[in-house]
Amino acid sequence: MSIQIQMIGTGSAFSKKYFNNNALVYADDFTLLIDCGITAPMALHQLNKTVQEIDGILITHLHADHVGGLEELAFQAKYLYNIKPKLFICSKLLPILWENSLKAGLSDGRGNKLEDFFEVIPIIENENTMITPSLNIEMIQTKHIPNKLSYSLFINDHIFYSADMQFDPDLLAQIHKERHCKTILHDCSLEEPGKVEVHASLSQLLTLPEQIQNKILLMHYGDNMEEFIEKTGSMSFIEQQKKYTII
């Protein structure tokens, strides 16, 4: 069974050209949205896709470029289509998502809760969760912002999808050698790391062995991405809206 991935956005948190880094994963008859940032509703609109066509949403962490569009999709699902999409989220993030991100906008003062809008399915970190018989996801905690939880994904044991993640060559070496990862979708800052490192930079990723670089598709890049074409070693930029068969 092949899995397809389509980035509805490939840009950084500040990108205007490429939208927020969110993806659709297609497996059998199931469509999973990975993250739902501020620009996700517009990105889906440009693809002529409605929330009715999305079976589930998976959240990696709680920055606005990954959850800022959830309020609109929740309202659309409830009031336009009368459906409850599945919401997959690490159990540790679940209370924070409602109390800190969604409650103010979604609550009407009558004791609403997240379950009024989504079929909530908590995920336990480091455990393989069956989304469908042909799609399994494992969430592993990776470093992003100090003291903020962020999870990257193993998809069907052979695809690594980073959330926002600091450079971690030891982890990348492990998933290459021990987990025999076939494809790595990795966020990438095109600029050098600032005082607080929150993303792997292109210069850091270029220090990886070529056999790992060959597996990497770069995402979460800035609007100046064209300036770096042919400057990415053996890595490639993943393209917005294009469908990729990844296994």
Kinemage of the C-alpha trace (Angstrom):
@kinemage 1
@onewidth
@group {chain A} dominant
@subgroup {mainchain}
@vectorlist {calphas} color= white
{ca met a 1} P 0.000 0.000 0.000
{ca ser a 2} L 1.452 3.374 -1.021
{ca ile a 3} L 1.145 6.491 1.077
{ca gln a 4} L 0.958 9.891 -0.572
{ca ile a 5} L 1.811 13.211 1.015
{ca gln a 6} L 0.834 16.643 -0.237
{ca met a 7} L 2.163 19.741 1.460
{ca ile a 8} L -0.611 22.330 1.563
{ca gly a 9} L 2.080 24.700 2.763
{ca thr a 10} L 5.850 24.425 2.933
{ca gly a 11} L 6.759 27.743 4.519
{ca ser a 12} L 8.046 28.947 7.837
{ca ala a 13} L 5.926 30.602 10.495
{ca phe a 14} L 6.434 33.977 8.770
{ca ser a 15} L 6.006 32.773 5.189
{ca lys a 16} L 3.435 34.557 3.032
{ca lys a 17} L 4.252 32.935 -0.297
{ca tyr a 18} L 4.365 29.280 0.746
{ca phe a 19} L 1.876 29.202 3.656
{ca asn a 20} L 2.454 27.380 6.951
{ca asn a 21} L 4.141 23.989 6.880
{ca asn a 22} L 1.110 21.653 6.981
{ca ala a 23} L 0.508 18.433 5.050
{ca leu a 24} L -2.179 16.080 3.793
{ca val a 25} L -1.437 12.352 4.004
{ca tyr a 26} L -3.516 10.007 1.862
{ca ala a 27} L -3.848 6.341 2.861
{ca asp a 28} L -6.582 4.169 1.362
{ca asp a 29} L -9.799 6.162 1.810
{ca phe a 30} L -8.431 8.172 4.756
{ca thr a 31} L -7.100 11.718 4.497
{ca leu a 32} L -5.057 12.999 7.439
{ca leu a 33} L -4.101 16.645 7.885
{ca ile a 34} L -0.808 17.068 9.735
{ca asp a 35} L -1.083 20.354 11.619
{ca cys a 36} L -3.526 23.147 10.907
{ca gly a 37} L -1.813 26.507 10.983
{ca ile a 38} L -3.145 30.010 10.457
{ca thr a 39} L -2.943 29.661 6.673
{ca ala a 40} L -4.366 26.119 6.481
{ca pro a 41} L -7.968 27.157 5.667
{ca met a 42} L -6.763 29.313 2.757
{ca ala a 43} L -4.346 26.617 1.577
{ca leu a 44} L -7.136 24.023 1.575
{ca his a 45} L -9.404 26.463 -0.255
{ca gln a 46} L -6.806 26.838 -2.998
{ca leu a 47} L -6.815 23.047 -3.391
{ca asn a 48} L -10.652 23.037 -3.506
{ca lys a 49} L -10.712 20.843 -0.404
{ca thr a 50} L -13.204 21.276 2.419
{ca val a 51} L -13.024 20.032 5.978
{ca gln a 52} L -15.641 17.486 4.922
{ca glu a 53} L -12.921 15.768 2.876
{ca ile a 54} L -10.537 15.525 5.836
{ca asp a 55} L -11.025 12.459 8.036
{ca gly a 56} L -8.556 13.376 10.736
{ca ile a 57} L -6.190 16.091 11.948
{ca leu a 58} L -2.928 15.386 13.780
{ca ile a 59} L -1.232 18.096 15.813
{ca thr a 60} L 2.522 18.044 16.454
{ca his a 61} L 2.787 21.104 18.725
{ca leu a 62} L 0.943 24.250 19.665
{ca his a 63} L 2.531 27.144 17.808
{ca ala a 64} L 0.075 29.154 15.736
{ca asp a 65} L 1.544 28.063 12.404
{ca his a 66} L 0.542 24.531 13.451
{ca val a 67} L -2.779 25.092 15.270
{ca gly a 68} L -3.907 28.609 14.331
{ca gly a 69} L -6.421 27.367 11.740
{ca leu a 70} L -8.098 24.802 13.990
{ca glu a 71} L -10.757 27.220 15.236
{ca glu a 72} L -12.023 27.934 11.721
{ca leu a 73} L -12.007 24.265 10.720
{ca ala a 74} L -13.852 23.362 13.927
{ca phe a 75} L -16.586 25.912 13.204
{ca gln a 76} L -16.839 24.791 9.574
{ca ala a 77} L -17.104 21.129 10.571
{ca lys a 78} L -19.768 21.768 13.196
{ca tyr a 79} L -21.939 24.410 11.590
{ca leu a 80} L -21.490 23.877 7.840
{ca tyr a 81} L -21.190 20.091 7.646
{ca asn a 82} L -22.363 18.748 11.026
{ca ile a 83} L -19.363 16.432 11.319
{ca lys a 84} L -16.672 15.732 13.900
{ca pro a 85} L -13.261 15.118 12.373
{ca lys a 86} L -10.938 12.881 14.322
{ca leu a 87} L -8.328 14.862 16.233
{ca phe a 88} L -5.107 12.984 16.994
{ca ile a 89} L -2.901 14.669 19.558
{ca cys a 90} L -0.369 13.584 22.165
{ca ser a 91} L -2.135 13.205 25.492
{ca lys a 92} L 0.320 15.634 27.135
{ca leu a 93} L -0.723 18.412 24.741
{ca leu a 94} L -4.456 17.815 24.959
{ca pro a 95} L -5.415 20.008 27.944
{ca ile a 96} L -3.091 22.796 26.801
{ca leu a 97} L -4.643 22.881 23.319
{ca trp a 98} L -8.119 23.556 24.682
{ca glu a 99} L -7.318 25.810 27.619
{ca asn a 100} L -4.546 27.880 26.010
{ca ser a 101} L -5.353 27.860 22.296
{ca leu a 102} L -8.996 27.128 21.478
{ca lys a 103} L -11.294 27.701 24.452
{ca ala a 104} L -11.583 31.484 24.096
{ca gly a 105} L -12.714 31.258 20.479
{ca leu a 106} L -14.760 28.055 20.430
{ca ser a 107} L -16.543 28.295 23.770
{ca asp a 108} L -19.953 29.994 23.861
{ca gly a 109} L -20.035 30.108 27.653
{ca arg a 110} L -22.155 26.987 28.064
{ca gly a 111} L -19.401 24.651 29.150
{ca asn a 112} L -18.161 23.682 25.720
{ca lys a 113} L -15.248 21.328 25.395
{ca leu a 114} L -12.966 20.114 22.635
{ca glu a 115} L -15.073 16.982 22.214
{ca asp a 116} L -18.009 19.127 21.037
{ca phe a 117} L -16.072 19.812 17.842
{ca phe a 118} L -13.767 16.827 17.330
{ca glu a 119} L -13.619 13.116 17.976
{ca val a 120} L -10.566 13.399 20.196
{ca ile a 121} L -8.090 10.511 20.047
{ca pro a 122} L -5.186 10.934 22.504
{ca ile a 123} L -1.857 9.477 21.427
{ca ile a 124} L 0.757 8.214 23.849
{ca glu a 125} L 4.265 9.271 22.887
{ca asn a 126} L 6.667 6.592 21.622
{ca glu a 127} L 3.806 4.180 20.932
{ca asn a 128} L 2.731 3.158 17.441
{ca thr a 129} L -0.845 4.319 16.857
{ca met a 130} L -2.938 2.829 14.065
{ca ile a 131} L -4.712 5.639 12.232
{ca thr a 132} L -6.060 3.205 9.640
{ca pro a 133} L -4.991 -0.363 8.842
{ca ser a 134} L -2.552 1.082 6.289
{ca leu a 135} L -1.368 4.121 8.277
{ca asn a 136} L 0.524 4.001 11.564
{ca ile a 137} L 2.088 6.946 13.339
{ca glu a 138} L 4.490 7.150 16.262
{ca met a 139} L 5.004 10.510 17.960
{ca ile a 140} L 8.425 11.135 19.476
{ca gln a 141} L 9.382 14.203 21.453
{ca thr a 142} L 12.035 16.306 19.728
{ca lys a 143} L 13.733 19.548 20.754
{ca his a 144} L 12.272 22.826 19.528
{ca ile a 145} L 11.589 25.620 22.035
{ca pro a 146} L 12.902 25.074 25.580
{ca asn a 147} L 10.139 23.911 27.943
{ca lys a 148} L 7.566 23.521 25.140
{ca leu a 149} L 6.480 20.081 23.988
{ca ser a 150} L 6.952 19.306 20.309
{ca tyr a 151} L 6.625 15.945 18.568
{ca ser a 152} L 8.042 14.603 15.336
{ca leu a 153} L 6.504 11.635 13.566
{ca phe a 154} L 7.410 8.196 12.295
{ca ile a 155} L 4.932 7.275 9.581
{ca asn a 156} L 4.602 3.558 8.847
{ca asp a 157} L 7.998 2.986 10.483
{ca his a 158} L 9.899 4.219 7.410
{ca ile a 159} L 9.113 7.921 7.032
{ca phe a 160} L 10.348 10.571 9.469
{ca tyr a 161} L 8.413 13.849 9.506
{ca ser a 162} L 9.953 16.488 11.709
{ca ala a 163} L 7.850 18.997 13.512
{ca asp a 164} L 9.772 22.194 14.225
{ca met a 165} L 13.036 20.720 15.397
{ca gln a 166} L 16.547 21.730 16.372
{ca phe a 167} L 19.428 20.059 14.570
{ca asp a 168} L 19.871 16.567 16.017
{ca pro a 169} L 22.462 14.616 14.002
{ca asp a 170} L 22.459 11.716 16.466
{ca leu a 171} L 18.726 11.176 16.018
{ca leu a 172} L 19.008 11.411 12.239
{ca ala a 173} L 21.851 8.900 12.262
{ca gln a 174} L 19.795 6.567 14.431
{ca ile a 175} L 16.719 6.640 12.235
{ca his a 176} L 18.931 6.125 9.193
{ca lys a 177} L 20.945 3.197 10.558
{ca glu a 178} L 18.707 1.511 13.103
{ca arg a 179} L 15.205 2.286 11.849
{ca his a 180} L 16.118 2.076 8.165
{ca cys a 181} L 14.178 5.238 7.444
{ca lys a 182} L 13.542 5.673 3.712
{ca thr a 183} L 12.411 9.300 3.603
{ca ile a 184} L 13.058 12.232 5.930
{ca leu a 185} L 10.902 15.335 5.686
{ca his a 186} L 12.838 17.926 7.661
{ca asp a 187} L 12.133 21.529 8.574
{ca cys a 188} L 14.911 23.852 7.507
{ca ser a 189} L 15.899 27.399 8.360
{ca leu a 190} L 17.716 28.944 5.424
{ca glu a 191} L 19.401 31.447 7.709
{ca glu a 192} L 22.075 30.758 10.301
{ca pro a 193} L 20.825 29.912 13.820
{ca gly a 194} L 20.193 32.921 16.032
{ca lys a 195} L 20.857 33.235 19.728
{ca val a 196} L 18.102 30.697 20.396
{ca glu a 197} L 18.208 27.743 18.023
{ca val a 198} L 14.715 26.458 17.224
{ca his a 199} L 15.151 24.894 13.760
{ca ala a 200} L 17.862 22.979 11.982
{ca ser a 201} L 19.618 25.334 9.592
{ca leu a 202} L 20.570 24.480 6.028
{ca ser a 203} L 24.262 24.834 6.904
{ca gln a 204} L 23.854 22.312 9.742
{ca leu a 205} L 21.964 19.827 7.581
{ca leu a 206} L 24.704 20.096 4.941
{ca thr a 207} L 27.142 18.580 7.471
{ca leu a 208} L 25.206 15.285 7.427
{ca pro a 209} L 26.651 12.294 5.546
{ca glu a 210} L 25.523 12.112 1.920
{ca gln a 211} L 23.609 8.865 2.483
{ca ile a 212} L 21.388 10.708 4.980
{ca gln a 213} L 21.114 13.837 2.843
{ca asn a 214} L 19.883 11.679 -0.044
{ca lys a 215} L 16.804 10.848 2.008
{ca ile a 216} L 15.923 14.421 3.020
{ca leu a 217} L 13.168 16.588 1.596
{ca leu a 218} L 13.438 20.110 3.007
{ca met a 219} L 10.326 21.943 4.225
{ca his a 220} L 9.354 24.844 6.517
{ca tyr a 221} L 11.580 27.203 4.546
{ca gly a 222} L 11.455 30.950 4.007
{ca asp a 223} L 9.983 32.869 1.097
{ca asn a 224} L 13.521 33.340 -0.267
{ca met a 225} L 13.815 29.616 -0.996
{ca glu a 226} L 14.571 30.169 -4.713
{ca glu a 227} L 17.874 31.788 -3.765
{ca phe a 228} L 19.035 28.440 -2.340
{ca ile a 229} L 18.095 26.124 -5.217
{ca glu a 230} L 21.135 23.980 -6.140
{ca lys a 231} L 22.747 24.950 -2.834
{ca thr a 232} L 21.266 22.105 -0.783
{ca gly a 233} L 23.820 19.360 -1.350
{ca ser a 234} L 22.096 16.020 -1.908
{ca met a 235} L 18.870 17.288 -0.326
{ca ser a 236} L 15.838 18.620 -2.200
{ca phe a 237} L 13.129 21.163 -1.427
{ca ile a 238} L 9.676 19.615 -1.188
{ca glu a 239} L 7.166 21.486 -3.362
{ca gln a 240} L 3.918 23.025 -2.176
{ca gln a 241} L 0.730 21.266 -3.435
{ca lys a 242} L 2.634 18.508 -5.292
{ca lys a 243} L 1.711 14.940 -4.339
{ca tyr a 244} L 4.579 12.603 -3.425
{ca thr a 245} L 4.365 8.841 -3.064
{ca ile a 246} L 6.549 8.221 -0.032
{ca ile a 247} L 6.288 4.467 0.514
